[in-house]
Amino acid sequence: MSDLNVSYGLGARHEDHELAEERCWALLGASGVGRFGFVHEGRVAVYPIGYIVLHGSIFFRTSREGSIAKSLPQAGVSIQTDSTQPSVQAGWSVLISGEAAVVEDSEELTRLHGHMQNEPWAGGIRDLFVRLDPQQVSGRQVYLAK
């Protein structure tokens, strides 16, 4: 018997289901914190980000000198966010994949400055806005069956 089975309850039944796209967007919008996955110098990189959802796209700020900025524009990137409740063995995860690029349009930048109130958690100057235009939206929820 493995420790994994014991710690999660031997024979515990879990149910999971795909989340509707509308529910994925609601969870994504409510979270505001996730992970940005992309390829940099031939390797997968995943960094925590704070973001906003606006007009069907996802926006976040980064450093002009960092690996994210140096890797853009790039297709096939993803933003993932989730929530877990280990005490009841439940949680959800949302994954948005698409193309990311630096925001350069002055009107769009002005609009973003009005919406992004929170400072990025990472240190240093984070004044480069990135937009992810989604092409795929998926999500799953898992919970202990009754």
Backbone as JSON Lines, residues from 0, in Angstrom:
{"i":0,"aa":"M","n":[0.85,-1.17,0.0],"ca":[0.0,0.0,0.0],"c":[0.89,1.24,0.0]}
{"i":1,"aa":"S","n":[0.61,2.21,-0.85],"ca":[1.44,3.41,-0.94],"c":[0.95,4.48,0.04]}
{"i":2,"aa":"D","n":[1.86,5.34,0.43],"ca":[1.51,6.44,1.32],"c":[0.5,7.37,0.66]}
{"i":3,"aa":"L","n":[0.57,7.49,-0.66],"ca":[-0.35,8.36,-1.38],"c":[-1.79,7.92,-1.16]}
{"i":4,"aa":"N","n":[-2.07,6.63,-1.28],"ca":[-3.43,6.13,-1.08],"c":[-3.91,6.36,0.35]}
{"i":5,"aa":"V","n":[-3.03,6.17,1.31],"ca":[-3.41,6.35,2.7],"c":[-3.73,7.8,3.01]}
{"i":6,"aa":"S","n":[-2.91,8.72,2.53],"ca":[-3.1,10.12,2.87],"c":[-4.35,10.73,2.23]}
{"i":7,"aa":"Y","n":[-4.83,10.16,1.16],"ca":[-6.03,10.69,0.53],"c":[-7.25,9.81,0.72]}
{"i":8,"aa":"G","n":[-7.15,8.82,1.55],"ca":[-8.3,7.98,1.84],"c":[-8.42,6.84,0.85]}
{"i":9,"aa":"L","n":[-8.09,5.66,1.29],"ca":[-8.15,4.48,0.44],"c":[-9.56,4.29,-0.1]}
{"i":10,"aa":"G","n":[-9.69,4.19,-1.39],"ca":[-10.99,3.96,-2.01],"c":[-11.84,5.2,-2.18]}
{"i":11,"aa":"A","n":[-11.3,6.36,-1.86],"ca":[-12.08,7.59,-2.02],"c":[-12.4,7.8,-3.5]}
{"i":12,"aa":"R","n":[-13.66,8.11,-3.77],"ca":[-14.08,8.35,-5.15],"c":[-14.14,9.83,-5.43]}
{"i":13,"aa":"H","n":[-13.53,10.21,-6.52],"ca":[-13.54,11.6,-6.95],"c":[-14.31,11.72,-8.25]}
{"i":14,"aa":"E","n":[-14.93,12.85,-8.41],"ca":[-15.59,13.15,-9.67],"c":[-14.91,14.38,-10.26]}
{"i":15,"aa":"D","n":[-14.85,14.41,-11.56],"ca":[-14.33,15.6,-12.22],"c":[-15.13,15.86,-13.47]}
{"i":16,"aa":"H","n":[-15.13,17.1,-13.88],"ca":[-15.83,17.44,-15.12],"c":[-15.18,18.67,-15.74]}
{"i":17,"aa":"E","n":[-15.38,18.78,-17.03],"ca":[-14.9,19.95,-17.75],"c":[-15.79,21.13,-17.42]}
{"i":18,"aa":"L","n":[-15.19,22.29,-17.33],"ca":[-15.93,23.5,-17.07],"c":[-16.34,24.15,-18.39]}
{"i":19,"aa":"A","n":[-17.53,24.71,-18.42],"ca":[-17.98,25.45,-19.6],"c":[-17.1,26.69,-19.78]}
{"i":20,"aa":"E","n":[-16.95,27.13,-21.01],"ca":[-16.09,28.28,-21.3],"c":[-16.5,29.51,-20.5]}
{"i":21,"aa":"E","n":[-17.79,29.74,-20.38],"ca":[-18.28,30.89,-19.62],"c":[-17.82,30.82,-18.16]}
{"i":22,"aa":"R","n":[-17.87,29.62,-17.57],"ca":[-17.42,29.43,-16.19],"c":[-15.91,29.64,-16.08]}
{"i":23,"aa":"C","n":[-15.16,29.17,-17.08],"ca":[-13.71,29.37,-17.09],"c":[-13.37,30.85,-17.05]}
{"i":24,"aa":"W","n":[-14.06,31.64,-17.87],"ca":[-13.8,33.08,-17.9],"c":[-14.17,33.73,-16.57]}
{"i":25,"aa":"A","n":[-15.25,33.29,-15.95],"ca":[-15.65,33.85,-14.65],"c":[-14.59,33.56,-13.59]}
{"i":26,"aa":"L","n":[-14.09,32.33,-13.54],"ca":[-13.05,31.97,-12.58],"c":[-11.76,32.72,-12.86]}
{"i":27,"aa":"L","n":[-11.4,32.82,-14.13],"ca":[-10.18,33.53,-14.52],"c":[-10.26,34.99,-14.1]}
{"i":28,"aa":"G","n":[-11.39,35.62,-14.36],"ca":[-11.56,37.02,-14.02],"c":[-11.55,37.28,-12.52]}
{"i":29,"aa":"A","n":[-12.08,36.34,-11.75],"ca":[-12.13,36.51,-10.3],"c":[-10.78,36.27,-9.64]}
{"i":30,"aa":"S","n":[-9.93,35.48,-10.25],"ca":[-8.66,35.11,-9.62],"c":[-7.64,36.24,-9.66]}
{"i":31,"aa":"G","n":[-7.25,36.68,-10.84],"ca":[-6.28,37.75,-10.97],"c":[-4.83,37.36,-10.76]}
{"i":32,"aa":"V","n":[-4.58,36.11,-10.39],"ca":[-3.23,35.61,-10.18],"c":[-3.11,34.26,-10.86]}
{"i":33,"aa":"G","n":[-2.03,34.05,-11.58],"ca":[-1.85,32.77,-12.27],"c":[-0.41,32.56,-12.66]}
{"i":34,"aa":"R","n":[-0.23,31.71,-13.65],"ca":[1.11,31.38,-14.15],"c":[1.13,31.56,-15.66]}
{"i":35,"aa":"F","n":[2.19,32.18,-16.15],"ca":[2.37,32.39,-17.58],"c":[3.4,31.4,-18.07]}
{"i":36,"aa":"G","n":[3.01,30.53,-18.99],"ca":[3.91,29.53,-19.55],"c":[4.26,29.88,-20.98]}
{"i":37,"aa":"F","n":[5.57,29.83,-21.29],"ca":[6.05,30.2,-22.62],"c":[7.38,29.5,-22.86]}
{"i":38,"aa":"V","n":[7.91,29.65,-24.06],"ca":[9.21,29.06,-24.39],"c":[10.24,30.19,-24.49]}
{"i":39,"aa":"H","n":[11.36,30.01,-23.78],"ca":[12.45,30.98,-23.81],"c":[13.75,30.23,-24.03]}
{"i":40,"aa":"E","n":[14.44,30.58,-25.1],"ca":[15.71,29.95,-25.45],"c":[15.59,28.42,-25.49]}
{"i":41,"aa":"G","n":[14.49,27.96,-26.09],"ca":[14.29,26.53,-26.3],"c":[13.8,25.75,-25.09]}
{"i":42,"aa":"R","n":[13.51,26.42,-24.0],"ca":[13.06,25.74,-22.79],"c":[11.73,26.33,-22.33]}
{"i":43,"aa":"V","n":[10.9,25.47,-21.74],"ca":[9.64,25.94,-21.18],"c":[9.93,26.72,-19.9]}
{"i":44,"aa":"A","n":[9.3,27.88,-19.78],"ca":[9.42,28.7,-18.57],"c":[8.01,29.0,-18.07]}
{"i":45,"aa":"V","n":[7.83,29.01,-16.77],"ca":[6.54,29.31,-16.16],"c":[6.78,30.29,-15.02]}
{"i":46,"aa":"Y","n":[6.15,31.46,-15.11],"ca":[6.34,32.5,-14.09],"c":[4.99,32.9,-13.5]}
{"i":47,"aa":"P","n":[4.96,33.21,-12.21],"ca":[3.73,33.73,-11.62],"c":[3.47,35.15,-12.11]}
{"i":48,"aa":"I","n":[2.2,35.46,-12.32],"ca":[1.82,36.8,-12.78],"c":[0.53,37.24,-12.09]}
{"i":49,"aa":"G","n":[0.36,38.54,-12.02],"ca":[-0.93,39.13,-11.7],"c":[-1.49,39.66,-13.01]}
{"i":50,"aa":"Y","n":[-2.76,39.5,-13.25],"ca":[-3.33,39.86,-14.55],"c":[-4.73,40.43,-14.39]}
{"i":51,"aa":"I","n":[-5.22,41.0,-15.48],"ca":[-6.62,41.4,-15.57],"c":[-7.19,40.82,-16.86]}
{"i":52,"aa":"V","n":[-8.5,40.62,-16.85],"ca":[-9.22,40.2,-18.05],"c":[-10.01,41.41,-18.53]}
{"i":53,"aa":"L","n":[-9.82,41.75,-19.8],"ca":[-10.46,42.94,-20.34],"c":[-10.79,42.72,-21.81]}
{"i":54,"aa":"H","n":[-12.06,42.85,-22.15],"ca":[-12.5,42.74,-23.54],"c":[-12.03,41.44,-24.21]}
{"i":55,"aa":"G","n":[-12.1,40.33,-23.49],"ca":[-11.78,39.02,-24.07],"c":[-10.31,38.7,-24.19]}
{"i":56,"aa":"S","n":[-9.45,39.54,-23.63],"ca":[-8.01,39.27,-23.62],"c":[-7.51,39.33,-22.18]}
{"i":57,"aa":"I","n":[-6.3,38.84,-21.97],"ca":[-5.68,38.85,-20.64],"c":[-4.45,39.74,-20.72]}
{"i":58,"aa":"F","n":[-4.29,40.6,-19.73],"ca":[-3.18,41.55,-19.72],"c":[-2.39,41.43,-18.42]}
{"i":59,"aa":"F","n":[-1.07,41.57,-18.54],"ca":[-0.22,41.64,-17.35],"c":[1.0,42.49,-17.67]}
{"i":60,"aa":"R","n":[1.72,42.87,-16.62],"ca":[2.92,43.69,-16.79],"c":[4.17,42.86,-16.51]}
{"i":61,"aa":"T","n":[5.24,43.22,-17.19],"ca":[6.51,42.54,-17.0],"c":[7.65,43.53,-17.2]}
{"i":62,"aa":"S","n":[8.86,43.06,-17.0],"ca":[10.06,43.87,-17.19],"c":[10.45,43.92,-18.66]}
{"i":63,"aa":"R","n":[10.94,45.04,-19.11],"ca":[11.39,45.17,-20.5],"c":[12.63,44.33,-20.78]}
{"i":64,"aa":"E","n":[13.41,44.02,-19.76],"ca":[14.66,43.29,-19.95],"c":[14.54,41.8,-19.65]}
{"i":65,"aa":"G","n":[13.41,41.34,-19.18],"ca":[13.27,39.95,-18.75],"c":[13.03,38.97,-19.88]}
{"i":66,"aa":"S","n":[13.01,37.71,-19.52],"ca":[12.86,36.64,-20.52],"c":[11.49,36.65,-21.19]}
{"i":67,"aa":"I","n":[10.45,37.11,-20.49],"ca":[9.14,37.19,-21.14],"c":[9.21,38.18,-22.29]}
{"i":68,"aa":"A","n":[9.68,39.38,-22.02],"ca":[9.75,40.42,-23.06],"c":[10.62,39.98,-24.23]}
{"i":69,"aa":"K","n":[11.71,39.3,-23.94],"ca":[12.62,38.86,-25.0],"c":[12.03,37.74,-25.84]}
{"i":70,"aa":"S","n":[10.98,37.09,-25.35],"ca":[10.38,35.96,-26.06],"c":[9.14,36.34,-26.87]}
{"i":71,"aa":"L","n":[8.73,37.6,-26.81],"ca":[7.5,38.01,-27.48],"c":[7.8,38.69,-28.81]}
{"i":72,"aa":"P","n":[6.86,38.62,-29.76],"ca":[5.59,37.9,-29.7],"c":[5.82,36.39,-29.8]}
{"i":73,"aa":"Q","n":[4.84,35.65,-29.28],"ca":[4.95,34.2,-29.3],"c":[3.56,33.57,-29.28]}
{"i":74,"aa":"A","n":[3.37,32.6,-30.17],"ca":[2.13,31.81,-30.18],"c":[2.34,30.6,-29.28]}
{"i":75,"aa":"G","n":[1.24,29.97,-28.9],"ca":[1.33,28.75,-28.1],"c":[1.7,28.98,-26.65]}
{"i":76,"aa":"V","n":[1.43,30.17,-26.13],"ca":[1.68,30.44,-24.71],"c":[0.4,30.16,-23.93]}
{"i":77,"aa":"S","n":[0.52,30.07,-22.61],"ca":[-0.65,29.78,-21.78],"c":[-0.62,30.56,-20.49]}
{"i":78,"aa":"I","n":[-1.8,30.82,-19.99],"ca":[-1.98,31.33,-18.63],"c":[-2.86,30.32,-17.91]}
{"i":79,"aa":"Q","n":[-2.41,29.92,-16.73],"ca":[-3.15,28.94,-15.94],"c":[-3.41,29.53,-14.57]}
{"i":80,"aa":"T","n":[-4.6,29.31,-14.06],"ca":[-4.94,29.69,-12.69],"c":[-5.73,28.56,-12.08]}
{"i":81,"aa":"D","n":[-5.71,28.48,-10.76],"ca":[-6.42,27.38,-10.1],"c":[-6.73,27.74,-8.66]}
{"i":82,"aa":"S","n":[-7.49,26.88,-8.04],"ca":[-7.77,26.97,-6.62],"c":[-7.95,25.55,-6.11]}
{"i":83,"aa":"T","n":[-7.38,25.29,-4.95],"ca":[-7.54,23.96,-4.36],"c":[-8.02,24.08,-2.92]}
{"i":84,"aa":"Q","n":[-8.72,23.05,-2.5],"ca":[-9.17,22.92,-1.12],"c":[-8.77,21.53,-0.64]}
{"i":85,"aa":"P","n":[-7.52,21.36,-0.21],"ca":[-7.03,20.03,0.17],"c":[-7.87,19.35,1.26]}
{"i":86,"aa":"S","n":[-8.43,20.13,2.18],"ca":[-9.19,19.52,3.27],"c":[-10.42,18.77,2.79]}
{"i":87,"aa":"V","n":[-10.97,19.17,1.65],"ca":[-12.14,18.47,1.09],"c":[-11.82,17.84,-0.26]}
{"i":88,"aa":"Q","n":[-10.54,17.79,-0.6],"ca":[-10.06,17.16,-1.84],"c":[-10.81,17.69,-3.06]}
{"i":89,"aa":"A","n":[-10.84,19.0,-3.19],"ca":[-11.55,19.63,-4.3],"c":[-10.7,20.75,-4.89]}
{"i":90,"aa":"G","n":[-11.02,21.1,-6.11],"ca":[-10.34,22.21,-6.74],"c":[-10.74,22.37,-8.19]}
{"i":91,"aa":"W","n":[-10.22,23.42,-8.78],"ca":[-10.46,23.66,-10.2],"c":[-9.21,24.25,-10.82]}
{"i":92,"aa":"S","n":[-9.13,24.15,-12.13],"ca":[-8.01,24.7,-12.89],"c":[-8.53,25.2,-14.23]}
{"i":93,"aa":"V","n":[-8.05,26.37,-14.64],"ca":[-8.42,26.95,-15.93],"c":[-7.14,27.23,-16.7]}
{"i":94,"aa":"L","n":[-7.14,26.87,-17.98],"ca":[-5.99,27.08,-18.86],"c":[-6.43,27.83,-20.1]}
{"i":95,"aa":"I","n":[-5.78,28.95,-20.36],"ca":[-6.05,29.77,-21.54],"c":[-4.79,29.75,-22.4]}
{"i":96,"aa":"S","n":[-4.93,29.37,-23.65],"ca":[-3.77,29.32,-24.55],"c":[-4.03,30.21,-25.75]}
{"i":97,"aa":"G","n":[-2.96,30.79,-26.26],"ca":[-3.1,31.67,-27.41],"c":[-1.79,32.32,-27.77]}
{"i":98,"aa":"E","n":[-1.9,33.55,-28.28],"ca":[-0.73,34.29,-28.71],"c":[-0.53,35.51,-27.82]}
{"i":99,"aa":"A","n":[0.7,35.73,-27.39],"ca":[1.02,36.87,-26.54],"c":[1.92,37.84,-27.29]}
{"i":100,"aa":"A","n":[1.69,39.12,-27.05],"ca":[2.49,40.17,-27.68],"c":[2.54,41.38,-26.76]}
{"i":101,"aa":"V","n":[3.53,42.21,-26.96],"ca":[3.65,43.46,-26.22],"c":[2.58,44.42,-26.71]}
{"i":102,"aa":"V","n":[1.93,45.12,-25.79],"ca":[0.94,46.13,-26.15],"c":[1.68,47.4,-26.54]}
{"i":103,"aa":"E","n":[1.43,47.87,-27.76],"ca":[2.12,49.06,-28.26],"c":[1.17,50.21,-28.6]}
{"i":104,"aa":"D","n":[-0.11,49.91,-28.76],"ca":[-1.09,50.93,-29.12],"c":[-1.28,51.91,-27.96]}
{"i":105,"aa":"S","n":[-1.11,53.2,-28.2],"ca":[-1.15,54.2,-27.13],"c":[-2.53,54.29,-26.46]}
{"i":106,"aa":"E","n":[-3.6,54.17,-27.23],"ca":[-4.94,54.21,-26.64],"c":[-5.17,53.01,-25.74]}
{"i":107,"aa":"E","n":[-4.72,51.85,-26.18],"ca":[-4.88,50.65,-25.37],"c":[-4.04,50.75,-24.09]}
{"i":108,"aa":"L","n":[-2.84,51.3,-24.19],"ca":[-1.99,51.48,-23.0],"c":[-2.64,52.43,-22.0]}
{"i":109,"aa":"T","n":[-3.23,53.5,-22.48],"ca":[-3.92,54.44,-21.6],"c":[-5.07,53.74,-20.88]}
{"i":110,"aa":"R","n":[-5.84,52.96,-21.6],"ca":[-6.95,52.2,-21.02],"c":[-6.44,51.23,-19.95]}
{"i":111,"aa":"L","n":[-5.34,50.55,-20.24],"ca":[-4.79,49.57,-19.3],"c":[-4.29,50.23,-18.02]}
{"i":112,"aa":"H","n":[-3.66,51.39,-18.14],"ca":[-3.18,52.09,-16.94],"c":[-4.34,52.41,-16.01]}
{"i":113,"aa":"G","n":[-5.51,52.65,-16.55],"ca":[-6.68,52.93,-15.73],"c":[-7.26,51.71,-15.05]}
{"i":114,"aa":"H","n":[-6.96,50.52,-15.56],"ca":[-7.52,49.29,-15.01],"c":[-6.57,48.54,-14.09]}
{"i":115,"aa":"M","n":[-5.29,48.66,-14.31],"ca":[-4.32,47.87,-13.54],"c":[-3.9,48.66,-12.3]}
{"i":116,"aa":"Q","n":[-4.62,48.44,-11.22],"ca":[-4.37,49.18,-9.99],"c":[-3.26,48.57,-9.14]}
{"i":117,"aa":"N","n":[-3.17,47.26,-9.12],"ca":[-2.2,46.59,-8.25],"c":[-0.82,46.55,-8.89]}
{"i":118,"aa":"E","n":[0.18,46.69,-8.05],"ca":[1.56,46.58,-8.51],"c":[1.92,45.11,-8.68]}
{"i":119,"aa":"P","n":[2.73,44.78,-9.68],"ca":[3.2,43.4,-9.81],"c":[3.97,42.97,-8.56]}
{"i":120,"aa":"W","n":[3.89,41.7,-8.23],"ca":[4.58,41.18,-7.05],"c":[6.09,41.18,-7.24]}
{"i":121,"aa":"A","n":[6.54,40.93,-8.46],"ca":[7.99,40.86,-8.71],"c":[8.61,42.24,-8.54]}
{"i":122,"aa":"G","n":[9.86,42.26,-8.12],"ca":[10.56,43.52,-7.91],"c":[10.97,44.17,-9.21]}
{"i":123,"aa":"G","n":[11.45,45.38,-9.1],"ca":[11.93,46.09,-10.28],"c":[10.81,46.79,-11.03]}
{"i":124,"aa":"I","n":[11.18,47.41,-12.11],"ca":[10.22,48.15,-12.93],"c":[9.51,47.18,-13.86]}
{"i":125,"aa":"R","n":[8.19,47.17,-13.79],"ca":[7.34,46.29,-14.61],"c":[6.38,47.18,-15.4]}
{"i":126,"aa":"D","n":[6.9,47.83,-16.42],"ca":[6.08,48.79,-17.16],"c":[5.76,48.36,-18.58]}
{"i":127,"aa":"L","n":[6.07,47.12,-18.92],"ca":[5.76,46.59,-20.24],"c":[4.48,45.77,-20.16]}
{"i":128,"aa":"F","n":[3.45,46.2,-20.9],"ca":[2.18,45.48,-20.88],"c":[2.19,44.38,-21.94]}
{"i":129,"aa":"V","n":[1.69,43.22,-21.54],"ca":[1.59,42.06,-22.43],"c":[0.12,41.69,-22.56]}
{"i":130,"aa":"R","n":[-0.3,41.36,-23.78],"ca":[-1.67,40.92,-24.05],"c":[-1.64,39.49,-24.56]}
{"i":131,"aa":"L","n":[-2.46,38.63,-23.96],"ca":[-2.65,37.28,-24.49],"c":[-4.02,37.24,-25.15]}
{"i":132,"aa":"D","n":[-4.03,36.96,-26.45],"ca":[-5.28,36.79,-27.18],"c":[-5.59,35.3,-27.2]}
{"i":133,"aa":"P","n":[-6.67,34.89,-26.52],"ca":[-6.95,33.46,-26.36],"c":[-7.41,32.78,-27.65]}
{"i":134,"aa":"Q","n":[-6.94,31.57,-27.82],"ca":[-7.4,30.71,-28.91],"c":[-8.05,29.44,-28.37]}
{"i":135,"aa":"Q","n":[-7.66,29.04,-27.17],"ca":[-8.26,27.87,-26.52],"c":[-8.52,28.19,-25.05]}
{"i":136,"aa":"V","n":[-9.68,27.77,-24.58],"ca":[-10.06,27.96,-23.19],"c":[-10.54,26.61,-22.66]}
{"i":137,"aa":"S","n":[-9.96,26.16,-21.56],"ca":[-10.4,24.89,-20.98],"c":[-10.29,24.95,-19.47]}
{"i":138,"aa":"G","n":[-11.06,24.12,-18.82],"ca":[-11.02,24.07,-17.36],"c":[-11.59,22.76,-16.86]}
{"i":139,"aa":"R","n":[-11.16,22.39,-15.65],"ca":[-11.64,21.17,-15.01],"c":[-11.89,21.47,-13.54]}
{"i":140,"aa":"Q","n":[-12.85,20.75,-13.01],"ca":[-13.13,20.81,-11.58],"c":[-13.13,19.39,-11.05]}
{"i":141,"aa":"V","n":[-12.55,19.19,-9.88],"ca":[-12.53,17.88,-9.25],"c":[-13.01,18.02,-7.81]}
{"i":142,"aa":"Y","n":[-13.73,17.01,-7.34],"ca":[-14.24,17.04,-5.97],"c":[-14.5,15.62,-5.52]}
{"i":143,"aa":"L","n":[-14.57,15.45,-4.22],"ca":[-14.83,14.15,-3.63],"c":[-16.3,13.8,-3.84]}
{"i":144,"aa":"A","n":[-16.56,12.63,-4.38],"ca":[-17.94,12.2,-4.65],"c":[-18.67,11.97,-3.33]}
{"i":145,"aa":"K","n":[-19.95,12.2,-3.36],"ca":[-20.78,11.98,-2.15],"c":[-21.29,10.57,-2.1]}
